[in-house]
Amino acid sequence: LKCKKIIHLTHYFYGISQFIKNLHLIGAHILIGEGDPSVINNRVGREFESFEFQLVPFVSVKRFKTLVPYNERKHCAVSTGTVAPKIINDDFQYYFGTDCLQPDRLELYNLARENNLSACELCVENLYDKGSRLQRSYFKQDVVALYNSYKYYLVTCEIVGFPQIAMYEAVACGCVLISKDEKILSALGLVAGIHYIL
């Protein structure tokens, strides 16, 4: 059968060594994903350099839209998401140097708790030390109303090179992005000072 084999990088980082072996075994031609992991990690970049990569960014659904004028919103930032449980996997720790999928989100979560930040609303569910993957409280939020209440959204991407879908949803609701993930966002064609605040 003559065809190109296209592989989506969803959860590639769980057992990355075996994933890479399998790519070669099946003769994959093109890798696709919401972000290019090789942009932020040299080790991963070397493993994927023999494959063509195509970016397929997230798209927010229609319910995410601007409902409140920008000048009527709180002059504060909001951030949402989940901190995944620890990843107990030697491969992950070798390639990424941590057991945390969202270290920036965990840091933000801890800072907010320790300092009682009032300039930021944090709707982050921390499962890092819990071992559970059930996101109970996070999905109870009316995130459309939440994003429409704030002027800014704090972006916390995953260490594996993927942006968070909430970033797209917050922009669709009229939030200005604040991020330090310059490599991930530039791979999406976003420019600091134009599309987001660095």
C-alpha angles and dihedrals in degrees: 000000000000110000141118116258112225119192125194114219096222108149092348089148094071100090095353095177092057090043091056092047089051092051090057093041094056093038097240115198106185132028119203132189148144089262136013107250093193090066094068103030125051094197092054090042092058091050093051100038094101092058130077111239127207124188117229105180127204119264122207120229123246096263089072104085143127110277101157123053112249095241091056094057130096111272089234140093131252130201129188139184144085131279104225121227117270112287106230098196128120092213093054092048092047094051099037104025095229143066092229123094093196107030094160091052091048090049091049090047092051093045092051092050095045097045103032091232111209097180091066135050110210119200097176124139110212113213094155097111097026103071090217122121096196111116099202108154097033094062092049090069122103090225095179090060090041094054091045090056095061137058096212139042122205108219118214111180127194118265089237092071103265124125118225117257088226088072090065092043093051092050090049087055091052103261123146111232124237115191144152092198094101096156094051094045094044089053085060090053095256119140125209111244092022107052099016143005114256 
